[in-house]
């Protein structure tokens, strides 16, 4: 029994390490383009020129439930050391006040606007939605902001790399209010300054980054299934409902 569970845990950990490496590679590409060798001809502009910002859903505690196909992404999905955690989803039966803009799709960008950690570990972090976990659809809470690329800059993977970089995090740290609960000033995102490559260059960069994030999504979704299998298998193995030779088969 221990060997079976250990093999599942090993695969889960391997997927995590691979995703960490993929993220580092994506950030290395961004650094080579925008930090080490930026083109002097690129325009300086603000994030608000290339992206729009959508606030999240304001929910009531009685809407939360363990029995729903809809989940809400919250700051609990944001790891202190970066990364998106599927276990942070909260099942919810949202009220009629839910708007279509509160829904989030795979590879949409979310930025943490609130933080309960005193060290500001989470606030200002940007994450792509890489999995829906066990749920059919996802909305996002008012603790987060959805960043959508505008038609003039339809390059969500490049935009994500910009916002996942430590330069953006450092920018956000200068816009924090609060003591016990930290809040990000609404001006933080629109006032972030970026270098805007030509359309042809941005397209190539986006296409170069896409396989990294798509691979990360595939591995994270695989991890969700492995965790579900492990958590389902463990009590059955311990109770004798499932025998070791059955699992081997």
For each residue, the residues with C-beta under 8 A, 3 or more apart:
1: 4 5 237 238 244
2: 5 6
3: 6 7
4: 1 7 8 233 237 244 247
5: 1 2 8 9 230 233 234 237
6: 2 3 9 10
7: 3 4 10 11
8: 4 5 11 12 226 229 230 233
9: 5 6 12 13 230
10: 6 7 13 14
11: 7 8 14 15 226
12: 8 9 15 16 223 226 227 230
13: 9 10 16 17
14: 10 11 17 18
15: 11 12 18 19 219 220 222 223 226
16: 12 13 19 20 223
17: 13 14 20 21
18: 14 15 21 22 219
19: 15 16 22 23 83 216 219 220
20: 16 17 23 24 83
21: 17 18 24 25
22: 18 19 25 26 212 213 215 216
23: 19 20 26 27 82 83 164 212 216
24: 20 21 27 28
25: 21 22 28 29 212
26: 22 23 29 30 161 164 209 212 213
27: 23 24 30 31 161 164 165
28: 24 25 31 32
29: 25 26 32 33 161 205 208 209
30: 26 27 33 34 35 161 162 165 209
31: 27 28 34 35 36 165
32: 28 29 35 36 37
33: 29 30 36 37 38 197 205
34: 30 31 38 162 165 195
35: 30 31 32 38 167
36: 31 32 33
37: 32 33
38: 33 34 35 42 195
39: 42 195 197 201
40:
41: 198
42: 38 39 195 196 197 198
43: 195 196
44: 193 194 195 196
45: 49 50 193 194 196
46: 49 190 191 192 193 194
47: 50 51 147 189 190 191 192 193 194
48: 51 52 53 189 190 191
49: 45 46 150 152 153 196
50: 45 47 149 150 152 153 159 194 196
51: 47 48 147 148 149 150 153 159 189
52: 48 147 148 150
53: 48 145 146 147 148 189 190
54: 101 102 145 146 148
55: 142 145
56: 102 139 140 141 142 143 144 145 146
57: 72 94 98 99 102 139 140 141 142
58: 97 141 142
59: 63 64 72 92 94 95 141 142
60: 63 95
61: 64
62:
63: 59 60 92 93 94 95
64: 59 61 90 91 92
65: 68 91 92 93
66: 91
67: 91
68: 65 71 91 92 93 135
69: 135 136 137
70: 91 92 93 94 135 136 137 138 139
71: 68 89 90 91 92 132 133 135 137 138 139
72: 57 59 89 90 91 92 94 138 139 140 141
73: 77 88 89 104 110 129 138 139 140 141 144
74: 77 88 89 90 140 141 143 144
75: 78 88 112 114 115 116 122 141 143 144
76: 85 87 88 89 90
77: 73 74 84 85 86 88 89 110 127
78: 75 82 83 84 85 88 112 122 125 127
79: 82 83 84 85
80: 117 121 122
81: 121
82: 23 78 79 125 127 164
83: 19 20 23 78 79 127
84: 77 78 79 127 128 129 130 131 220
85: 76 77 78 79 88
86: 77 89 131 133 220 223 224
87: 76 133
88: 73 74 75 76 77 78 85
89: 71 72 73 74 76 77 86 133 135 138
90: 64 71 72 74 76
91: 64 65 66 67 68 70 71 72 135
92: 59 63 64 65 68 70 71 72 139
93: 63 65 68 70
94: 57 59 63 70 72 97 98 102 139
95: 59 60 63 98
96:
97: 58 94
98: 57 94 95 102 139
99: 57 102
100: 103
101: 54 146
102: 54 56 57 94 98 99 139 140
103: 100 137 138 139
104: 73 108 110 129 138 139 140 146
105: 108 129 138
106: 129 130 131 132 217
107: 128 129 130 156 157 160 213 217
108: 104 105 128 129 146 148 156
109: 126 127 128 129 146 147 148 156 159 160 163
110: 73 77 104 126 127 128 129 140 144 145 146 147
111: 124 125 126 127 144 145 147 163 184 189
112: 75 78 115 122 123 124 125 126 127 143 144 184
113: 123 142 143 144 145 183 184
114: 75 123 143 181 182 183 184
115: 75 112 120 121 122 123 176 181 182
116: 75 122 181 182
117: 80 120 121 122 182
118:
119:
120: 115 117 123 124 173 176 182
121: 80 81 115 117 125
122: 75 78 80 112 115 116 117 125
123: 112 113 114 115 120 172 176 182 183 184
124: 111 112 120 168 169 171 172 173 175 176 184 188
125: 78 82 111 112 121 122 164 169
126: 109 110 111 112 147 160 163 164 168
127: 77 78 82 83 84 109 110 111 112 130 164
128: 84 107 108 109 110 160 213 217
129: 73 84 104 105 106 107 108 109 110 132 138
130: 84 106 107 127 213 216 217 220 221
131: 84 86 106 217 220 221 224
132: 71 106 129 135 136 137 138
133: 71 86 87 89 224
134: 224 228
135: 68 69 70 71 89 91 132 138
136: 69 70 132
137: 69 70 71 103 132
138: 70 71 72 73 89 103 104 105 129 132 135
139: 56 57 70 71 72 73 92 94 98 102 103 104
140: 56 57 72 73 74 102 104 110 144 146
141: 56 57 58 59 72 73 74 75 144
142: 55 56 57 58 59 113
143: 56 74 75 112 113 114
144: 56 73 74 75 110 111 112 113 140 141
145: 53 54 55 56 110 111 113 189
146: 53 54 56 101 104 108 109 110 140
147: 47 51 52 53 109 110 111 126 159 163 189
148: 51 52 53 54 108 109
149: 50 51 153 154 155 156 159
150: 49 50 51 52 153 154
151: 154
152: 49 50
153: 49 50 51 149 150 159 196 202
154: 149 150 151
155: 149 158 159 202 203 205 206
156: 107 108 109 149 159 160 206
157: 107 160 161 206 209 210 213
158: 155 161 162 202 205 206 209
159: 50 51 109 147 149 153 155 156 162 163
160: 107 109 126 128 156 157 163 164 209 213
161: 26 27 29 30 157 158 164 165 209
162: 30 34 158 159 165 168 194
163: 109 111 126 147 159 160 168
164: 23 26 27 82 125 126 127 160 161 168
165: 27 30 31 34 161 162 168 169
166: 169 170
167: 35 170 171
168: 124 126 162 163 164 165 171 172 192
169: 124 125 165 166 172 173
170: 166 167 173 174
171: 124 167 168 174 175 188 192
172: 123 124 168 169 175 176 184 188
173: 120 124 169 170 176
174: 170 171 188
175: 124 171 172 184 185 187 188 191
176: 115 120 123 124 172 173 182 183 184 185
177: 182 183 184 185
178: 181 182 183
179: 182
180:
181: 114 115 116 178
182: 114 115 116 117 120 123 176 177 178 179
183: 113 114 123 176 177 178
184: 111 112 113 114 123 124 172 175 176 177 188 189
185: 175 176 177 188
186: 189 190
187: 175 190 191
188: 124 171 172 174 175 184 185 191 192
189: 47 48 51 53 111 145 147 184 186 192
190: 46 47 48 53 186 187
191: 46 47 48 175 187 188
192: 46 47 168 171 188 189
193: 44 45 46 47
194: 44 45 46 47 50 162
195: 34 38 39 42 43 44
196: 42 43 44 45 49 50 153 202
197: 33 39 42 201 202 205
198: 41 42 201 202
199: 202 203
200: 203 204
201: 39 197 198 204 205
202: 153 155 158 196 197 198 199 205 206
203: 155 199 200 206 207
204: 200 201 207 208
205: 29 33 155 158 197 201 202 208 209
206: 155 156 157 158 202 203 209 210
207: 203 204 210
208: 29 204 205 211
209: 26 29 30 157 158 160 161 205 206 212 213
210: 157 206 207 213 214
211: 208 214 215
212: 22 23 25 26 209 215 216
213: 22 26 107 128 130 157 160 209 210 216 217
214: 210 211 217 218
215: 22 211 212 218 219
216: 19 22 23 130 212 213 219 220
217: 106 107 128 130 131 213 214 220 221
218: 214 215 221 222
219: 15 18 19 215 216 222 223
220: 15 19 84 86 130 131 216 217 223 224
221: 130 131 217 218 224 225
222: 15 218 219 225 226
223: 12 15 16 86 219 220 226 227
224: 86 131 133 134 220 221 227 228
225: 221 222 228 229
226: 8 11 12 15 222 223 229 230
227: 12 223 224 230 231
228: 134 224 225 231 232
229: 8 225 226 232 233
230: 5 8 9 12 226 227 233 234
231: 227 228 234
232: 228 229 235 236
233: 4 5 8 229 230 236 237 242 247
234: 5 230 231 237 238
235: 232 238 239 241
236: 232 233 239 241 242
237: 1 4 5 233 234 240 241 242 244 247
238: 1 234 235
239: 235 236
240: 237 243
241: 235 236 237
242: 233 236 237 246 247
243: 240 246 247
244: 1 4 237 247 248
245: 248 249
246: 242 243 249
247: 4 233 237 242 243 244
248: 244 245
249: 245 246
